[in-house]
């Protein structure tokens, strides 16, 4: 039996899951680049840009649950679910942004992205 998780723990988990995907994926990809004789910091920076959308999707647990909640909110008039999903998307986007910004700072690349 699946029980719905409380909103605030889910909100925090979305943020840190997206953050972890960006940071972990970028650094492990940089390790792979180092092992292959390529510049690791450039690869870490490149991966932090590429992994943003995947971090958001991973944090949300896939897109179908999110789309179902949007449908339920719009068509069934349950705006509470719609607002929750919107906040979860913002949380995961924030985690991906903070992770990518931290990588940019670490690599000393342009901070404008």
Backbone bond lengths (Angstrom), bond angles and torsions (degrees), N, CA, C in turn:
res aa  C-N    CA-C-N  psi(-1)  N-CA   C-N-CA  omega(-1)  CA-C   N-CA-C  phi
1 X - - - 1.441 - - 1.529 108.68 -
2 X 1.309 117.20 128.79 1.460 122.83 -178.46 1.514 109.34 -95.05
3 X 1.325 115.61 126.46 1.458 120.24 177.25 1.516 108.43 -109.32
4 X 1.290 116.39 137.20 1.466 121.48 -179.99 1.521 109.57 -67.68
5 X 1.325 115.08 137.53 1.453 121.35 179.55 1.527 109.16 -82.05
6 X 1.311 116.58 148.83 1.458 121.01 176.93 1.524 109.14 -60.81
7 X 1.310 116.35 153.97 1.461 120.43 -171.98 1.520 113.31 -67.48
8 X 1.325 118.44 -47.25 1.468 120.47 -173.85 1.528 112.54 -63.99
9 X 1.334 120.69 -44.00 1.475 118.27 174.79 1.525 112.57 -61.66
10 X 1.304 117.00 -36.91 1.458 120.91 178.06 1.531 110.86 -66.65
11 X 1.317 116.86 -38.72 1.461 122.89 177.73 1.527 110.83 -61.20
12 X 1.329 116.04 -46.17 1.467 121.32 -179.68 1.524 110.68 -68.45
13 X 1.324 117.32 -40.31 1.462 120.87 178.69 1.525 111.64 -63.41
14 X 1.316 117.39 -38.53 1.468 120.59 178.10 1.524 110.72 -62.06
15 X 1.324 116.85 -43.34 1.456 121.08 179.49 1.529 110.69 -60.58
16 X 1.322 116.27 -52.06 1.452 119.54 -174.02 1.532 113.09 -76.18
17 X 1.308 118.30 -25.18 1.461 119.46 174.05 1.519 110.14 -67.17
18 X 1.320 117.12 -46.29 1.471 120.10 177.80 1.527 110.48 -63.74
19 X 1.312 117.05 -41.43 1.463 121.78 177.63 1.528 110.25 -60.21
20 X 1.323 117.08 -45.04 1.459 121.48 -178.86 1.516 113.39 -67.03
21 X 1.320 116.97 -36.91 1.470 119.85 177.68 1.520 110.15 -63.62
22 X 1.314 117.09 -43.39 1.470 120.89 179.86 1.528 110.57 -65.20
23 X 1.316 116.85 -53.43 1.463 120.67 -174.93 1.531 110.84 -67.71
24 X 1.315 116.86 -49.65 1.463 120.09 -178.48 1.520 112.88 -65.24
25 X 1.323 116.06 -45.28 1.464 119.35 179.74 1.513 112.78 -64.23
26 X 1.312 116.16 -39.00 1.460 120.01 -179.49 1.522 111.63 -68.20
27 X 1.327 116.65 -46.24 1.461 119.30 -178.62 1.523 112.25 -69.11
28 X 1.319 117.61 -38.27 1.464 118.92 177.08 1.522 111.47 -69.04
29 X 1.318 117.02 -35.77 1.463 120.17 173.85 1.512 111.81 -65.30
30 X 1.343 116.50 -36.15 1.461 120.85 175.45 1.518 111.72 -65.76
31 X 1.326 116.83 -35.93 1.458 120.76 175.55 1.525 110.26 -63.78
32 X 1.317 116.19 -41.89 1.460 120.11 176.37 1.518 112.03 -62.89
33 X 1.318 116.48 -40.27 1.467 119.82 177.78 1.527 110.17 -64.24
34 X 1.329 117.40 -40.88 1.463 121.50 177.81 1.524 111.04 -60.26
35 X 1.331 116.42 -43.83 1.462 120.73 179.87 1.525 112.31 -65.75
36 X 1.328 116.74 -26.25 1.463 121.02 179.33 1.529 112.53 -92.70
37 X 1.326 117.60 2.19 1.457 121.25 177.07 1.514 114.69 82.37
38 X 1.335 117.34 18.26 1.460 121.73 177.79 1.534 109.01 -100.44
39 X 1.327 117.77 162.69 1.474 119.07 179.75 1.533 111.45 -69.10
40 X 1.336 117.30 116.45 1.466 119.35 -174.00 1.523 114.44 -68.99
41 X 1.332 119.04 -38.12 1.464 119.42 -177.43 1.525 111.69 -67.02
42 X 1.312 117.24 -37.04 1.467 119.96 176.78 1.518 110.71 -65.28
43 X 1.327 116.31 -39.04 1.467 120.25 179.14 1.521 111.18 -69.93
44 X 1.324 117.34 -38.78 1.466 120.66 177.19 1.520 110.07 -60.96
45 X 1.320 116.86 -44.29 1.467 120.67 179.31 1.526 111.22 -64.96
46 X 1.321 117.33 -42.82 1.467 121.36 179.59 1.529 110.72 -63.47
47 X 1.318 116.73 -43.18 1.462 120.21 -179.71 1.521 112.19 -66.66
48 X 1.319 117.39 -33.93 1.470 118.77 179.65 1.523 111.11 -64.06
49 X 1.322 117.18 -30.66 1.471 120.32 176.25 1.524 111.47 -74.19
50 X 1.334 116.22 -41.80 1.464 121.33 -175.49 1.528 112.14 -70.82
51 X 1.321 117.29 -36.03 1.464 121.40 -172.37 1.526 114.66 -80.67
52 X 1.323 118.59 -3.95 1.478 120.27 -174.64 1.528 112.81 -57.14
53 X 1.322 117.43 -51.57 1.468 119.47 -176.76 1.528 110.79 -65.97
54 X 1.338 116.68 -35.48 1.463 119.62 179.90 1.517 111.06 -70.70
55 X 1.310 116.95 -31.84 1.463 120.24 176.80 1.526 110.73 -66.33
56 X 1.319 116.03 -40.72 1.467 120.28 178.82 1.521 110.63 -64.68
57 X 1.321 116.65 -44.96 1.461 120.94 179.90 1.523 110.76 -64.49
58 X 1.331 117.09 -42.43 1.465 120.35 178.98 1.521 111.04 -63.97
59 X 1.319 117.54 -39.56 1.459 120.80 -179.26 1.522 111.92 -66.09
60 X 1.314 116.41 -33.52 1.462 119.91 179.88 1.517 112.37 -82.13
61 X 1.313 117.79 -8.91 1.456 121.03 178.60 1.508 112.45 78.87
62 X 1.299 117.97 28.59 1.455 121.59 -177.66 1.513 109.59 101.92
63 X 1.294 117.03 164.20 1.456 120.08 -173.95 1.519 113.48 -93.83
64 X 1.320 118.73 -18.56 1.457 119.31 -173.64 1.520 112.69 -69.21
65 X 1.324 118.38 -38.67 1.463 120.23 176.55 1.516 111.31 -63.73
66 X 1.325 115.91 -39.55 1.454 120.17 179.02 1.517 110.92 -65.76
67 X 1.332 116.54 -44.56 1.468 119.83 178.59 1.525 111.20 -64.10
68 X 1.328 117.49 -38.33 1.457 120.76 177.78 1.529 110.65 -63.43
69 X 1.327 116.90 -41.17 1.466 119.89 178.87 1.521 111.67 -66.74
70 X 1.340 116.90 -37.88 1.462 119.45 175.65 1.523 110.83 -63.72
71 X 1.332 116.50 -43.02 1.459 120.15 178.90 1.531 110.44 -61.60
72 X 1.313 115.68 -44.11 1.455 121.04 179.47 1.528 110.68 -62.65
73 X 1.316 116.26 -40.25 1.457 120.15 179.85 1.508 113.28 -69.15
74 X 1.329 116.62 -39.68 1.468 119.98 -177.99 1.524 113.01 -79.36
75 X 1.313 116.37 -47.54 1.465 119.56 -173.20 1.526 113.41 -84.17
76 X 1.320 117.24 -33.81 1.462 119.98 -178.62 1.525 112.54 -95.25
77 X 1.321 116.73 -1.96 1.452 120.56 177.01 1.517 114.60 75.12
78 X 1.328 117.34 20.40 1.456 120.51 179.01 1.526 108.83 -94.63
79 X 1.305 115.50 83.78 1.462 120.61 -175.53 1.526 112.37 -69.78
80 X 1.314 117.31 -21.84 1.461 120.56 178.36 1.526 110.43 -61.37
81 X 1.329 117.69 -44.53 1.464 121.40 177.39 1.519 111.88 -66.47
82 X 1.304 116.37 -36.15 1.464 121.28 178.69 1.527 110.95 -63.92
83 X 1.322 116.79 -44.54 1.463 121.37 179.44 1.523 110.20 -66.68
84 X 1.338 117.80 -40.85 1.459 120.96 178.43 1.525 111.18 -60.68
85 X 1.320 117.40 -46.23 1.464 120.27 -179.75 1.521 111.38 -64.69
86 X 1.314 116.48 -38.68 1.461 119.98 177.58 1.528 110.39 -62.41
87 X 1.334 117.37 -42.65 1.464 120.75 178.95 1.525 111.92 -67.47
88 X 1.337 117.49 -35.28 1.464 120.49 176.92 1.526 110.96 -66.79
89 X 1.327 116.92 -38.05 1.464 120.69 176.62 1.523 109.78 -65.18
90 X 1.331 117.22 -43.12 1.467 120.54 177.13 1.523 111.71 -62.35
91 X 1.323 116.67 -38.97 1.455 120.50 179.05 1.523 111.12 -64.13
92 X 1.315 117.06 -44.74 1.464 119.76 179.80 1.531 111.21 -68.71
93 X 1.319 117.37 -35.74 1.464 119.95 175.59 1.521 110.36 -65.54
94 X 1.323 117.04 -38.65 1.460 120.96 177.02 1.514 112.07 -63.83
95 X 1.328 117.54 -42.32 1.460 120.97 177.61 1.516 111.93 -63.22
96 X 1.332 117.03 -41.08 1.468 120.81 178.18 1.523 110.16 -66.45
97 X 1.328 117.32 -39.78 1.463 120.49 179.91 1.528 111.29 -66.27
98 X 1.320 116.76 -45.90 1.466 120.24 -179.14 1.530 109.85 -63.52
99 X 1.329 117.45 -42.15 1.456 120.46 178.08 1.521 112.27 -62.72
100 X 1.324 117.23 -44.86 1.464 120.83 179.47 1.522 111.08 -66.94
101 X 1.326 116.86 -37.86 1.462 120.45 178.93 1.528 110.72 -66.93
102 X 1.329 116.49 -38.68 1.452 120.53 177.10 1.536 110.97 -64.83
103 X 1.319 116.72 -39.72 1.470 121.18 176.67 1.525 109.54 -64.12
104 X 1.319 117.37 -43.75 1.467 120.34 177.82 1.523 111.09 -59.48
105 X 1.315 116.43 -41.50 1.456 120.55 177.64 1.531 110.79 -64.69
106 X 1.317 116.77 -42.64 1.461 121.99 -178.99 1.537 110.50 -64.18
107 X 1.305 116.49 -41.35 1.473 120.96 -177.74 1.515 112.84 -82.23
108 X 1.332 117.74 -8.64 1.462 123.32 -176.89 1.522 111.52 58.62
109 X 1.327 115.44 36.81 1.458 120.97 175.29 1.517 108.30 -89.55
110 X 1.319 116.07 -178.98 1.459 121.30 -179.50 1.521 110.08 -60.18
111 X 1.326 117.31 131.85 1.460 121.71 -179.24 1.518 112.26 -88.82
112 X 1.324 118.37 5.94 1.452 120.19 -176.54 1.514 113.05 -79.28
113 X 1.335 120.22 -12.02 1.463 121.91 -178.40 1.480 112.46 -86.27
